[in-house]
Amino acid sequence: MLITLDGGRISIGAMALGLGQAAFDCALKYAAGHKEFGKPIAYQQGIGFKLADMATELEAARLMIYETSRLKDAGKPFSRQSAMCKLFASEVATRTAANAIGILGEVGISIGRYPAERVWRDVKLCEIGEGTSEIQRLVIARDLVKSVEKV
């Protein structure tokens, strides 16, 4: 049963990544097209930094998911890594969705106008499904301690 959970955590991480990417894409497109003072808001330092952080975290989550999937496919232990990628990807996606709404401003919470609002509602499930973030931290911590005890 635990092996099934470990595999499911990779899937939840991938789902979170897709949702986070959708929120990022929405925010980037909006920031590049919405102008204030004659320039796209993406050029404002506060917006640009948020976009850079969002892109960086999404890429890190993507690489964690790829590596965990590689371990699983190779038949190697991947329990800790699956908990890590699920934890990280789901929290990154939630942060990304919240930042996307912040970039869009009040139109970001308009139901149906931009996908960021829907993503923000949907992504919270990724922090809960296949074990909450707190459970993932518990799984990771226990595995870390076991790895030291073996030495």
NUKOLMI-222805 format. One line per field, with one value per atom (N, C-alpha, C): residue in one letter; residue number from 1; z negated, x negated, y; atom name. Coordinates in pm, 1 decimal. Each point is the difference from the previous one (the first is absolute). Layout:
N
residu = (A | ...) .
num = (NUM | ...) .
up = (Z | ...) .
east = (X | ...) .
north = (Y | ...) .
atome = (CA | ...) .
//
This chain:
151
residu = (M | M | M | L | L | L | I | I | I | T | T | T | L | L | L | D | D | D | G | G | G | G | G | G | R | R | R | I | I | I | S | S | S | I | I | I | G | G | G | A | A | A | M | M | M | A | A | A | L | L | L | G | G | G | L | L | L | G | G | G | Q | Q | Q | A | A | A | A | A | A | F | F | F | D | D | D | C | C | C | A | A | A | L | L | L | K | K | K | Y | Y | Y | A | A | A | A | A | A | G | G | G | H | H | H | K | K | K | E | E | E | F | F | F | G | G | G | K | K | K | P | P | P | I | I | I | A | A | A | Y | Y | Y | Q | Q | Q | Q | Q | Q | G | G | G | I | I | I | G | G | G | F | F | F | K | K | K | L | L | L | A | A | A | D | D | D | M | M | M | A | A | A | T | T | T | E | E | E | L | L | L | E | E | E | A | A | A | A | A | A | R | R | R | L | L | L | M | M | M | I | I | I | Y | Y | Y | E | E | E | T | T | T | S | S | S | R | R | R | L | L | L | K | K | K | D | D | D | A | A | A | G | G | G | K | K | K | P | P | P | F | F | F | S | S | S | R | R | R | Q | Q | Q | S | S | S | A | A | A | M | M | M | C | C | C | K | K | K | L | L | L | F | F | F | A | A | A | S | S | S | E | E | E | V | V | V | A | A | A | T | T | T | R | R | R | T | T | T | A | A | A | A | A | A | N | N | N | A | A | A | I | I | I | G | G | G | I | I | I | L | L | L | G | G | G | E | E | E | V | V | V | G | G | G | I | I | I | S | S | S | I | I | I | G | G | G | R | R | R | Y | Y | Y | P | P | P | A | A | A | E | E | E | R | R | R | V | V | V | W | W | W | R | R | R | D | D | D | V | V | V | K | K | K | L | L | L | C | C | C | E | E | E | I | I | I | G | G | G | E | E | E | G | G | G | T | T | T | S | S | S | E | E | E | I | I | I | Q | Q | Q | R | R | R | L | L | L | V | V | V | I | I | I | A | A | A | R | R | R | D | D | D | L | L | L | V | V | V | K | K | K | S | S | S | V | V | V | E | E | E | K | K | K | V | V | V) .
num = (1 | 1 | 1 | 2 | 2 | 2 | 3 | 3 | 3 | 4 | 4 | 4 | 5 | 5 | 5 | 6 | 6 | 6 | 7 | 7 | 7 | 8 | 8 | 8 | 9 | 9 | 9 | 10 | 10 | 10 | 11 | 11 | 11 | 12 | 12 | 12 | 13 | 13 | 13 | 14 | 14 | 14 | 15 | 15 | 15 | 16 | 16 | 16 | 17 | 17 | 17 | 18 | 18 | 18 | 19 | 19 | 19 | 20 | 20 | 20 | 21 | 21 | 21 | 22 | 22 | 22 | 23 | 23 | 23 | 24 | 24 | 24 | 25 | 25 | 25 | 26 | 26 | 26 | 27 | 27 | 27 | 28 | 28 | 28 | 29 | 29 | 29 | 30 | 30 | 30 | 31 | 31 | 31 | 32 | 32 | 32 | 33 | 33 | 33 | 34 | 34 | 34 | 35 | 35 | 35 | 36 | 36 | 36 | 37 | 37 | 37 | 38 | 38 | 38 | 39 | 39 | 39 | 40 | 40 | 40 | 41 | 41 | 41 | 42 | 42 | 42 | 43 | 43 | 43 | 44 | 44 | 44 | 45 | 45 | 45 | 46 | 46 | 46 | 47 | 47 | 47 | 48 | 48 | 48 | 49 | 49 | 49 | 50 | 50 | 50 | 51 | 51 | 51 | 52 | 52 | 52 | 53 | 53 | 53 | 54 | 54 | 54 | 55 | 55 | 55 | 56 | 56 | 56 | 57 | 57 | 57 | 58 | 58 | 58 | 59 | 59 | 59 | 60 | 60 | 60 | 61 | 61 | 61 | 62 | 62 | 62 | 63 | 63 | 63 | 64 | 64 | 64 | 65 | 65 | 65 | 66 | 66 | 66 | 67 | 67 | 67 | 68 | 68 | 68 | 69 | 69 | 69 | 70 | 70 | 70 | 71 | 71 | 71 | 72 | 72 | 72 | 73 | 73 | 73 | 74 | 74 | 74 | 75 | 75 | 75 | 76 | 76 | 76 | 77 | 77 | 77 | 78 | 78 | 78 | 79 | 79 | 79 | 80 | 80 | 80 | 81 | 81 | 81 | 82 | 82 | 82 | 83 | 83 | 83 | 84 | 84 | 84 | 85 | 85 | 85 | 86 | 86 | 86 | 87 | 87 | 87 | 88 | 88 | 88 | 89 | 89 | 89 | 90 | 90 | 90 | 91 | 91 | 91 | 92 | 92 | 92 | 93 | 93 | 93 | 94 | 94 | 94 | 95 | 95 | 95 | 96 | 96 | 96 | 97 | 97 | 97 | 98 | 98 | 98 | 99 | 99 | 99 | 100 | 100 | 100 | 101 | 101 | 101 | 102 | 102 | 102 | 103 | 103 | 103 | 104 | 104 | 104 | 105 | 105 | 105 | 106 | 106 | 106 | 107 | 107 | 107 | 108 | 108 | 108 | 109 | 109 | 109 | 110 | 110 | 110 | 111 | 111 | 111 | 112 | 112 | 112 | 113 | 113 | 113 | 114 | 114 | 114 | 115 | 115 | 115 | 116 | 116 | 116 | 117 | 117 | 117 | 118 | 118 | 118 | 119 | 119 | 119 | 120 | 120 | 120 | 121 | 121 | 121 | 122 | 122 | 122 | 123 | 123 | 123 | 124 | 124 | 124 | 125 | 125 | 125 | 126 | 126 | 126 | 127 | 127 | 127 | 128 | 128 | 128 | 129 | 129 | 129 | 130 | 130 | 130 | 131 | 131 | 131 | 132 | 132 | 132 | 133 | 133 | 133 | 134 | 134 | 134 | 135 | 135 | 135 | 136 | 136 | 136 | 137 | 137 | 137 | 138 | 138 | 138 | 139 | 139 | 139 | 140 | 140 | 140 | 141 | 141 | 141 | 142 | 142 | 142 | 143 | 143 | 143 | 144 | 144 | 144 | 145 | 145 | 145 | 146 | 146 | 146 | 147 | 147 | 147 | 148 | 148 | 148 | 149 | 149 | 149 | 150 | 150 | 150 | 151 | 151 | 151) .
up = (0.0 | 0.0 | 0.0 | -75.9 | -4.3 | 134.9 | 76.1 | 133.6 | 89.9 | -14.1 | 76.7 | -38.7 | -128.4 | -45.6 | 57.2 | -1.5 | 53.8 | 146.8 | 78.6 | 141.1 | 16.8 | -84.3 | 5.3 | -32.6 | -86.7 | -36.2 | 119.5 | 82.7 | 122.7 | 88.9 | 11.5 | 82.7 | -53.1 | -131.0 | -59.1 | 22.3 | -13.7 | 27.4 | 144.0 | 92.5 | 141.9 | 26.4 | -65.4 | 15.3 | -54.1 | -115.2 | -57.8 | 93.5 | 57.6 | 93.3 | 118.8 | 55.6 | 112.7 | -36.6 | -117.6 | -46.0 | -23.1 | -64.0 | -22.6 | 130.5 | 96.3 | 131.2 | 67.2 | -12.1 | 58.3 | -63.6 | -131.2 | -68.9 | 43.7 | 9.5 | 43.9 | 142.0 | 90.0 | 139.1 | 9.4 | -78.3 | -3.9 | -48.4 | -108.7 | -57.0 | 95.7 | 63.1 | 92.6 | 119.9 | 56.9 | 115.8 | -37.7 | -115.6 | -46.2 | -23.5 | -71.7 | -33.5 | 123.8 | 100.6 | 123.7 | 84.9 | -16.2 | 83.0 | -67.7 | -131.6 | -72.6 | -22.7 | 46.5 | -8.3 | -105.7 | -69.2 | -89.5 | 30.2 | 10.2 | 32.5 | 131.7 | 93.0 | 133.2 | 16.4 | -107.9 | 8.9 | -62.8 | 51.5 | -63.2 | -147.1 | -85.2 | -143.3 | -30.4 | 94.5 | -19.5 | -20.2 | 47.8 | -15.4 | -135.3 | -77.5 | -135.4 | -84.4 | -77.6 | -74.8 | -89.3 | -70.0 | -89.4 | 73.3 | 117.4 | 81.1 | 61.9 | 54.9 | 62.9 | -96.5 | -122.6 | -100.2 | -32.8 | -12.6 | -26.5 | 113.5 | 123.5 | 115.3 | 1.1 | -29.9 | -2.3 | -107.7 | -118.7 | -109.0 | 34.3 | 57.7 | 37.4 | 101.8 | 101.6 | 103.4 | -58.0 | -89.0 | -61.5 | -84.4 | -83.4 | -86.3 | 81.0 | 104.8 | 84.7 | 67.5 | 45.4 | 63.2 | -100.3 | -121.6 | -104.3 | -30.6 | -8.8 | -24.1 | 115.3 | 122.6 | 118.6 | -5.1 | -34.5 | -6.5 | -111.4 | -113.2 | -109.3 | 44.2 | 69.8 | 47.7 | 100.9 | 92.0 | 97.3 | -68.7 | -97.5 | -68.8 | -79.3 | -67.1 | -76.4 | 92.9 | 112.0 | 99.2 | 54.3 | 19.9 | 48.1 | -101.6 | -128.1 | -105.1 | -1.3 | 9.0 | -0.3 | 118.8 | 118.9 | 120.9 | -7.2 | -70.9 | -13.7 | -109.5 | -70.8 | -106.9 | -126.0 | -16.8 | -118.0 | -104.4 | -125.5 | -103.9 | 34.6 | -19.2 | 33.8 | -97.1 | -114.2 | -94.6 | -47.5 | -43.5 | -47.2 | 113.2 | 117.1 | 113.4 | 44.2 | -7.6 | 39.9 | -97.4 | -128.5 | -99.1 | 22.4 | 31.6 | 23.5 | 122.6 | 110.6 | 121.2 | -14.6 | -70.1 | -23.1 | -89.1 | -107.3 | -92.4 | 72.3 | 65.1 | 63.9 | 114.2 | 88.5 | 116.2 | -41.7 | -99.0 | -40.1 | -66.8 | -81.3 | -64.8 | 98.4 | 95.9 | 104.3 | 83.9 | 34.6 | 81.8 | -73.0 | -128.7 | -77.8 | -5.3 | -23.7 | -1.4 | 136.5 | 104.5 | 135.6 | 33.5 | -35.9 | 26.7 | -76.6 | -126.1 | -79.6 | 60.0 | 42.1 | 62.8 | 133.7 | 74.6 | 128.1 | -22.9 | -99.7 | -31.6 | -42.4 | -76.4 | -39.6 | 118.9 | 99.1 | 120.4 | 81.0 | 8.2 | 75.2 | -73.1 | -129.9 | -77.0 | -11.9 | -4.6 | -24.1 | 109.6 | 123.1 | 105.1 | -21.4 | -82.6 | -27.6 | -79.6 | -72.6 | -78.2 | 66.2 | 118.2 | 73.8 | 51.5 | -39.6 | 39.6 | 150.9 | 61.8 | 142.7 | 90.4 | -51.8 | 86.1 | 32.8 | -101.0 | 17.3 | -74.9 | 48.8 | -65.6 | -136.9 | -36.9 | -126.6 | -119.0 | 4.9 | -109.9 | -17.2 | 110.7 | -6.8 | -48.4 | 49.8 | -41.7 | -149.8 | -50.7 | -142.6 | -83.7 | 44.0 | -72.7 | 12.7 | 120.0 | 26.0 | -61.4 | -4.3 | -41.0 | -148.1 | -79.4 | -143.0 | -21.3 | 86.8 | -8.9 | 6.6 | 74.6 | 14.3 | -130.5 | -86.1 | -130.2 | -95.6 | 31.9 | -88.9 | 49.4 | 129.4 | 57.3 | -15.5 | -23.2 | -20.8 | -123.1 | -94.7 | -123.4 | -1.5 | -108.4 | -12.1 | 1.3 | 12.5 | -2.9 | -130.8 | -108.7 | -129.3 | -1.2 | 59.0 | 10.0 | 86.7 | 108.3 | 86.5 | -78.5 | -79.4 | -81.5 | -100.9 | -54.6 | -93.3 | 70.7 | 118.9 | 78.5 | 31.0 | 43.0 | 34.9 | -123.0 | -110.1 | -122.0 | -50.5 | -1.0 | -46.4 | 88.4 | 130.7 | 91.7 | -18.3 | -24.3 | -24.4 | -125.1 | -105.8 | -125.2 | 19.8 | 71.3 | 26.8 | 78.5 | 92.4 | 80.6 | -84.7 | -102.8 | -90.0 | -96.9 | -46.1 | -95.2 | 61.4 | 131.9 | 67.8 | 3.9 | -12.8 | 11.1 | -126.2) .
east = (-82.0 | 82.0 | -86.7 | -110.3 | -85.4 | -64.2 | -30.8 | -56.8 | 100.6 | 127.3 | 105.3 | 8.8 | -8.7 | 0.2 | -118.4 | -116.6 | -119.6 | 19.3 | 54.8 | 26.1 | 104.4 | 102.2 | 104.4 | -51.9 | -98.4 | -58.0 | -71.2 | -60.4 | -60.7 | 109.5 | 110.5 | 111.6 | 57.9 | 16.0 | 52.0 | -99.2 | -128.5 | -101.6 | 7.2 | 19.2 | 10.5 | 126.0 | 109.3 | 123.4 | -19.7 | -63.3 | -27.3 | -88.0 | -99.8 | -89.0 | 78.8 | 88.0 | 81.6 | 88.3 | 59.5 | 83.3 | -84.3 | -115.2 | -88.9 | -47.1 | -30.6 | -44.0 | 110.7 | 124.0 | 113.3 | 15.6 | -14.5 | 9.7 | -114.0 | -120.3 | -114.9 | 20.3 | 41.5 | 21.3 | 101.3 | 105.2 | 102.2 | -59.7 | -76.1 | -59.7 | -101.4 | -81.0 | -101.0 | 64.8 | 99.5 | 69.3 | 66.0 | 64.4 | 64.7 | -103.8 | -107.0 | -102.1 | -70.6 | -15.6 | -65.0 | 93.5 | 130.5 | 95.2 | 65.7 | 4.7 | 66.4 | -99.9 | 37.0 | -92.4 | 43.6 | -100.4 | 15.6 | -113.8 | 30.5 | -100.0 | -71.7 | 73.9 | -52.2 | -85.8 | -22.0 | -84.3 | 73.1 | -26.5 | 59.6 | -40.6 | 93.4 | -30.0 | -106.1 | -25.4 | -104.5 | -136.7 | -17.3 | -128.1 | -14.8 | 107.8 | -10.9 | -74.9 | -93.5 | -87.0 | 78.9 | 99.7 | 79.4 | 70.5 | 50.9 | 67.7 | -103.5 | -105.7 | -104.8 | -62.9 | -25.9 | -58.4 | 95.4 | 128.5 | 98.4 | 1.3 | -0.5 | 0.1 | -125.9 | -113.7 | -126.1 | 2.7 | 48.4 | 8.2 | 96.8 | 113.2 | 98.9 | -59.8 | -65.4 | -59.0 | -108.8 | -80.9 | -108.8 | 54.6 | 99.0 | 56.7 | 71.5 | 69.9 | 67.5 | -101.7 | -110.8 | -103.4 | -62.1 | -24.3 | -54.2 | 97.7 | 127.8 | 101.2 | 2.7 | -9.1 | -0.4 | -117.5 | -116.5 | -118.6 | 11.1 | 58.6 | 21.3 | 94.1 | 105.0 | 96.2 | -66.9 | -77.9 | -70.9 | -95.0 | -76.7 | -96.9 | 70.8 | 107.2 | 74.0 | 60.4 | 50.9 | 54.4 | -108.7 | -118.9 | -112.6 | -35.3 | -3.7 | -28.8 | 106.0 | 124.6 | 109.3 | -14.4 | -21.4 | -13.7 | -119.6 | -104.3 | -120.7 | 14.4 | 113.4 | 21.4 | -79.1 | -42.7 | -76.6 | 93.3 | -44.3 | 83.8 | 28.1 | 124.3 | 35.9 | 102.7 | 18.5 | 101.3 | -27.0 | -122.9 | -33.2 | 14.6 | -50.4 | 5.9 | 143.6 | 86.3 | 139.5 | 68.8 | -29.9 | 55.7 | -54.1 | -129.3 | -60.1 | 59.8 | 14.1 | 50.6 | 147.0 | 77.9 | 140.7 | 10.4 | -75.7 | 0.2 | -41.5 | -113.4 | -55.1 | 89.1 | 39.0 | 80.1 | 134.8 | 64.4 | 131.2 | -10.7 | -101.7 | -15.1 | -46.3 | -84.4 | -41.1 | 121.9 | 82.0 | 117.5 | 97.2 | 17.2 | 88.3 | -55.8 | -129.7 | -65.1 | 9.6 | -22.4 | 4.7 | 139.5 | 101.1 | 138.0 | 32.8 | -42.7 | 25.1 | -73.5 | -123.9 | -75.5 | 60.2 | 50.4 | 64.1 | 121.5 | 80.0 | 116.3 | -46.0 | -107.3 | -53.4 | -44.0 | -60.1 | -44.2 | 120.4 | 102.8 | 119.2 | 85.6 | -17.7 | 80.0 | 143.4 | 91.5 | 139.8 | 59.2 | -49.8 | 53.1 | -44.8 | -103.1 | -49.5 | 96.2 | 91.7 | 97.4 | 137.3 | 10.5 | 126.8 | 21.9 | 109.6 | 29.3 | 18.0 | -79.4 | 10.6 | -75.1 | -47.1 | -67.4 | -142.8 | -72.6 | -136.4 | -11.3 | -83.2 | -9.6 | -68.0 | -67.4 | -72.9 | 92.4 | 119.8 | 95.5 | 39.1 | 28.1 | 37.1 | -117.3 | -118.8 | -120.1 | -21.2 | 17.0 | -20.2 | 94.0 | 124.9 | 94.6 | -36.8 | -37.3 | -26.8 | -130.3 | -100.5 | -133.2 | -7.1 | 88.9 | -2.4 | 19.3 | 73.3 | 18.1 | -134.1 | -93.3 | -130.3 | -79.1 | 26.3 | -66.3 | 63.6 | 119.5 | 73.5 | -3.0 | 20.4 | 7.7 | -129.0 | 12.7 | -113.1 | -82.4 | 63.0 | -67.9 | -28.0 | 35.8 | -21.1 | -149.5 | -28.2 | -139.6 | -67.6 | 75.0 | -56.9 | -37.2 | 83.5 | -29.9 | -123.4 | -13.3 | -118.0 | -126.3 | 7.9 | -115.3 | -34.6 | 102.0 | -21.2 | -67.4 | 47.6 | -58.9 | -146.0 | -27.0 | -136.9 | -90.3 | 45.8 | -80.7 | -30.4 | 98.4 | -22.5 | -100.0 | 10.0 | -92.5 | -141.5 | -11.9 | -132.0 | -64.1 | 77.6 | -52.1 | -39.6 | 82.5 | -33.2 | -128.3 | -23.3 | -121.8 | -125.6 | 9.7 | -111.8 | -18.2 | 109.8 | -7.0 | -68.4 | 8.5 | -59.1 | -151.7 | -53.3 | -145.4 | -70.5) .
north = (-119.4 | 119.4 | 126.4 | -2.5 | 117.7 | 29.2 | -104.8 | 19.8 | 70.7 | -36.1 | 66.7 | 147.0 | 29.0 | 139.6 | 76.7 | -63.5 | 66.0 | 35.9 | -91.5 | 28.7 | 108.6 | -3.9 | 101.9 | 138.5 | 4.7 | 129.5 | 63.9 | -82.0 | 53.6 | 58.5 | -71.0 | 47.9 | 130.3 | 9.6 | 123.5 | 114.5 | -30.1 | 101.6 | 48.5 | -93.3 | 36.4 | 81.9 | -36.6 | 76.5 | 141.9 | 11.6 | 131.8 | 81.8 | -64.6 | 69.1 | 54.4 | -80.2 | 45.4 | 118.1 | -6.6 | 111.5 | 125.1 | -16.9 | 113.5 | 61.4 | -85.1 | 49.2 | 79.6 | -46.8 | 72.6 | 137.4 | 7.4 | 129.2 | 92.4 | -56.7 | 79.7 | 52.4 | -87.7 | 40.5 | 113.9 | -9.4 | 103.8 | 131.8 | -5.6 | 120.9 | 62.3 | -83.7 | 51.0 | 68.3 | -64.2 | 57.2 | 133.3 | 1.8 | 123.0 | 109.8 | -32.3 | 99.4 | 53.4 | -84.5 | 44.0 | 86.9 | -17.5 | 73.3 | 119.1 | 1.5 | 108.9 | 113.7 | 119.1 | 112.5 | 101.6 | 50.3 | 114.3 | 94.9 | 127.0 | 102.2 | -31.8 | -60.1 | -24.9 | -124.2 | -76.4 | -119.8 | -118.5 | -120.8 | -118.4 | -9.0 | -40.3 | -8.2 | -105.3 | -89.4 | -101.5 | 64.3 | 122.9 | 69.0 | 68.3 | 4.7 | 54.2 | -101.9 | 47.4 | -90.4 | -95.7 | 49.4 | -84.7 | -112.6 | 29.0 | -102.2 | -93.5 | 56.5 | -81.1 | -98.8 | 44.6 | -89.9 | -114.1 | 31.6 | -106.4 | -101.1 | 48.1 | -90.7 | -86.8 | 61.1 | -75.3 | -107.9 | 34.6 | -98.2 | -112.3 | 35.4 | -101.4 | -97.9 | 53.4 | -84.8 | -89.7 | 54.2 | -77.1 | -113.8 | 30.2 | -104.0 | -107.8 | 40.0 | -99.5 | -91.6 | 57.5 | -82.3 | -96.5 | 45.7 | -88.4 | -113.6 | 31.8 | -104.1 | -100.1 | 50.9 | -87.3 | -97.9 | 50.7 | -85.8 | -103.3 | 38.1 | -96.6 | -111.7 | 36.2 | -100.2 | -92.8 | 55.5 | -82.8 | -97.9 | 50.0 | -85.9 | -109.6 | 34.4 | -100.4 | -104.6 | 43.3 | -93.8 | -92.2 | 55.6 | -81.5 | -107.5 | 37.4 | -98.7 | -110.0 | 38.7 | -98.5 | -94.8 | 55.7 | -81.8 | -94.1 | 41.2 | -82.4 | -105.1 | 1.9 | -96.8 | 30.0 | 122.6 | 40.2 | 59.8 | 6.4 | 62.8 | 146.2 | 40.9 | 137.5 | 60.1 | -61.8 | 46.1 | 143.1 | 27.0 | 134.8 | 101.0 | -34.9 | 92.0 | 26.1 | -103.0 | 23.0 | 94.3 | -13.2 | 92.6 | 141.0 | 9.5 | 131.2 | 68.3 | -75.4 | 65.0 | 36.7 | -81.7 | 32.9 | 122.4 | 3.4 | 112.8 | 128.2 | -3.9 | 119.2 | 48.7 | -90.9 | 39.8 | 57.6 | -60.5 | 50.1 | 136.8 | 20.0 | 130.4 | 107.1 | -37.0 | 93.7 | 40.3 | -96.5 | 29.3 | 92.1 | -20.9 | 86.8 | 141.6 | 12.3 | 132.2 | 67.2 | -77.8 | 54.1 | 50.8 | -76.9 | 42.8 | 128.1 | 7.2 | 120.9 | 120.2 | -19.7 | 108.8 | 41.6 | -96.5 | 31.0 | 89.4 | -33.4 | 82.9 | 139.2 | 7.1 | 129.6 | 83.8 | -62.9 | 70.8 | 48.0 | -81.9 | 37.2 | 102.8 | 9.7 | 95.2 | -47.1 | 95.7 | -36.1 | -87.9 | 9.7 | -88.2 | -144.0 | -19.4 | -134.0 | -84.4 | 62.8 | -76.4 | -3.6 | 57.8 | -5.0 | -141.3 | -59.3 | -138.4 | -7.5 | -86.7 | -26.1 | 95.7 | 111.0 | 96.6 | -42.2 | -46.2 | -49.5 | -132.6 | -92.3 | -131.4 | 1.5 | 107.4 | 3.5 | -23.4 | 52.9 | -15.7 | -146.2 | -68.0 | -142.3 | -83.4 | 29.6 | -73.2 | 16.1 | 120.8 | 25.1 | -85.6 | -15.9 | -84.8 | -147.3 | -42.6 | -141.1 | -49.2 | 85.0 | -43.7 | -37.1 | 52.8 | -31.9 | -150.0 | -65.4 | -144.7 | -72.3 | 53.8 | -64.9 | 0.8 | 97.3 | 2.4 | -100.7 | -46.8 | -89.3 | -144.6 | -21.0 | -134.9 | -78.5 | -129.7 | -92.0 | 37.9 | 67.7 | 39.7 | 148.2 | 64.5 | 143.7 | 34.3 | 128.1 | 44.8 | -40.2 | 3.8 | -38.8 | -148.4 | -83.0 | -144.1 | -21.1 | 74.8 | -13.5 | 35.5 | 103.9 | 39.0 | -109.8 | -63.3 | -110.5 | -118.4 | -35.2 | -109.8 | 30.9 | 121.8 | 40.0 | -5.5 | 57.0 | 4.0 | -140.7 | -86.6 | -137.7 | -73.0 | 21.7 | -65.5 | 54.0 | 129.0 | 59.1 | -59.4 | -12.3 | -55.9 | -146.0 | -75.9 | -141.6 | -12.3 | 91.2 | -7.4 | 23.1 | 80.4 | 25.8 | -116.6 | -58.0 | -111.3 | -121.6 | -17.4 | -114.3 | 8.9 | 121.0 | 20.9 | -41.3) .
atome = (N | CA | C | N | CA | C | N | CA | C | N | CA | C | N | CA | C | N | CA | C | N | CA | C | N | CA | C | N | CA | C | N | CA | C | N | CA | C | N | CA | C | N | CA | C | N | CA | C | N | CA | C | N | CA | C | N | CA | C | N | CA | C | N | CA | C | N | CA | C | N | CA | C | N | CA | C | N | CA | C | N | CA | C | N | CA | C | N | CA | C | N | CA | C | N | CA | C | N | CA | C | N | CA | C | N | CA | C | N | CA | C | N | CA | C | N | CA | C | N | CA | C | N | CA | C | N | CA | C | N | CA | C | N | CA | C | N | CA | C | N | CA | C | N | CA | C | N | CA | C | N | CA | C | N | CA | C | N | CA | C | N | CA | C | N | CA | C | N | CA | C | N | CA | C | N | CA | C | N | CA | C | N | CA | C | N | CA | C | N | CA | C | N | CA | C | N | CA | C | N | CA | C | N | CA | C | N | CA | C | N | CA | C | N | CA | C | N | CA | C | N | CA | C | N | CA | C | N | CA | C | N | CA | C | N | CA | C | N | CA | C | N | CA | C | N | CA | C | N | CA | C | N | CA | C | N | CA | C | N | CA | C | N | CA | C | N | CA | C | N | CA | C | N | CA | C | N | CA | C | N | CA | C | N | CA | C | N | CA | C | N | CA | C | N | CA | C | N | CA | C | N | CA | C | N | CA | C | N | CA | C | N | CA | C | N | CA | C | N | CA | C | N | CA | C | N | CA | C | N | CA | C | N | CA | C | N | CA | C | N | CA | C | N | CA | C | N | CA | C | N | CA | C | N | CA | C | N | CA | C | N | CA | C | N | CA | C | N | CA | C | N | CA | C | N | CA | C | N | CA | C | N | CA | C | N | CA | C | N | CA | C | N | CA | C | N | CA | C | N | CA | C | N | CA | C | N | CA | C | N | CA | C | N | CA | C | N | CA | C | N | CA | C | N | CA | C | N | CA | C | N | CA | C | N | CA | C | N | CA | C | N | CA | C | N | CA | C | N | CA | C | N | CA | C | N | CA | C | N | CA | C | N | CA | C | N | CA | C | N | CA | C | N | CA | C | N | CA | C | N | CA | C | N | CA | C | N | CA | C | N | CA | C | N | CA | C | N | CA | C | N | CA | C | N | CA | C | N | CA | C | N | CA | C | N | CA | C | N | CA | C | N | CA | C | N | CA | C) .
//
